Amino acid sequence: MVEEAMMKLKGSEIIMESLLREGVDVMFGYPGGAILPTYDAMSLYEERLHHVLVRHEQGASHMADGYARATGEVGVCIATSGPGATNLVTGLATAMMDSSPIVAITGQVPIPAIGSDAFQETDVTGVTLPITKHNYLVTDVRDLAYTIKEAFHIARTGRPGPVLVDVPKDVQNAETEFVWPEGDIVLPGYDPPWAAQTHEIDAALRLIAEAERPIILAGHGIIMSGAMNEVRELAERAQIPVSLTLLGKGAMPEDHPLVIGMMGMHGEASSNLAIQEADLLIALGMRFDDRVTGNLKTYAQNARKIHIDIDRSEINKNVKADVGIAGDLKTVLTQLLPKLEGKSHPAWIGRIRDWLEDSSERDILNYETPGILLTAQVVNDIWKLTGGDAITVTDVGQHQMLEAQYYPHQRPATLLTSGGLGTMGFGFPAAIGAKFGKPDEEIWAIVGDGGFQMTLCEMATAVQENVNVNIAIINNNFLGMVRQWQELFFEKRYQATPMVNPDFCKLADAYGIPNRCVTQRDEIEDAVRFAQGIDGPTLIEFVVEKEEMVYPMVPAGADLHDMKRRPKPGEA
Amino acid sequence: MAEVKIDSKVTVVALVENEPGVLNRIASLFRRRAFNIDSLTVGRTHRPHISRMTIRVDAGPEYARKIATNLQKLVNVIDVRVIDNEPHVERDLALIKVRNDDADSRNTITEICDRYPARIVDVGPKVAIIEMVGTEDIIEEFIEQVRPIGIVEMIRTGVVSMGRGTRIHDTNFINRRALVEAASKARSSNGHNV
């Protein structure tokens, strides 16, 4: 870093200096006209600030997102004006929905040209306004350092989210004295809630003490707040079963006896039934998304609700809370735990165990399936062969839900998946980003044949950077989840879901990626071991059953207990 | 107008940083969350960095609180209050241009204006402009009175509100004023962030 005293720097260099001071060591991006001065400045910073050249800016935003989710730190992506910036949009929206902290830096046409429909001009702050937590157009080089510091502060604090900083080309070229603003960021209108008030804690404790059938709904906020130990202590001391949201997986070790599985549309029947019969929901860092509640009118009707979330606007948004606390989860639970009295609910837990038993009888892994390969088998074998300890990054669809069902996660931030936005094409680039954040972890991108083809161009990025990511393509030659809906709700009219795919292994060959194709279950182990033995990207294509179903399933808008279940073996 | 139920309206008061693009953020939020609003006014306050918004919502207080918590999430929004049933002063201003081209209408205008807090601010041979300041409902009533004369054009500013007595909705400003000033000082040139 430069000496601070009276140093004149160009805006482009100020961007680099500011990123370094925010602790950034890698950024994902793609150059272009309006961002060229910043790329030029990168040459001075190469050793401390590594730039990963992606093949499409969407990949850059997903990589920054994957990095952020894996590390909890802010991920950085960078793109030029116009099409470069608009290509980031899907990644920003994905990060916004799942509260992932990223900072996007985009070039903009020079200030005098703004508003003139100049070449590659897009109103990027306008376009990204509803899909960023906040954004900036920097029109004075003297504002640049402060704005970048502010952007990181906003991205990582409170409910995290993406922040975009649009920097016109002439601002990147302009010079000023570089002064890094020391001290705290001062934002009069930005004051995320932190602790609970005593009466709120007391009210929550009273509901917990009175409850006979309580259940904890554990969400992503637990992981982002780092409240895993506190949640575990709450669950153990008051003997409360824990149901996980998709993004809450890892908030509690899944082999813990109180964890009763994922909730929602493709959640465990035990979780969904328990929610419907509970007399108290303790919702921690989750937002009652329609995919976890089903029909709101019949959702958890017998239950009082405690809702703790850092975002005040989430409380009473979908589900009315009896006790709503806006605050940081770890802080609030730390306030609550000393006053919590031990309890036990043997009858309630016994009832849930019965449901769990019934679920395991219906488990697809217990079925005889000679000659065909099932996604559940692939996921479960990868789980076994990775010791259940890899970071898995999924795409969106059937394989995503089956990953959630058949890869139990023990640690936080080891399942990275696009939950809120459901972004196909997320998995593979996000896995690359995760690897940069967690170079010592084993990373598996588990993706479908549809989603992988949306961002497969990043194979070149993986090769250029020699990123040790294992790609597991679950290939059923269908857009499987859409096909499942067509089977159930559109009388099997498979409109635009069958896919004629390339030969994925040949494709990997063309990129120089070692690969295998698996069609039988007994080939899985060899292939996975092969991938694990290579220090660099690998690709395994698993050719699976074409018309697999994900069960249980709560049809969209149906009551949460109204699940379509797989019949038990021997029944129909 | 019978269909206007003044009682069901709630007012949200927001203090916002006086920066370019803030109104756009708020409009975008309302559109995105499909919040239905009745009127929105923005104006300066006695502090140069801060503007004040009055948002009228034709809905219950629950809905208004939803709007308030979402508004509060915007970084440029400093403070938000929902004024529900508490005593407050509210004013709307209307400029109404009416026909003024015969003795009858001239007389009627003068007569109606005498009965309301309204005054004629421009008179010509064909039309006159009436300025009317008051609460929303009294303005509605006044408009119905002059409608038969023939309204040529009309504009209303929308309602602004202020709590009575010590119900100060600028509550946090004493603590926050220092913050706002420090923030604008920290940005070397004021108001460049969108």
Interface residues (C-beta under 8 A of the other chain):
Chain A: T125 G126 L129 P130 K133 H134 N135 Y136 L137 V138 T139 D140 R142 D143 Y146 T147 I154 P181 V186 L187 P188 G189 Y190 D311 R312 S313 I315 N316 K317
Chain B: V16 E17 G21 N24 R25 S28 L29 R32 E62 R65 K66 T69 N70 Q72 K73 L74 V75 N76 V77 I78 D79 R176 L179 V180 A182 A183 A186 R187 S188 S189 H192 N193 V194
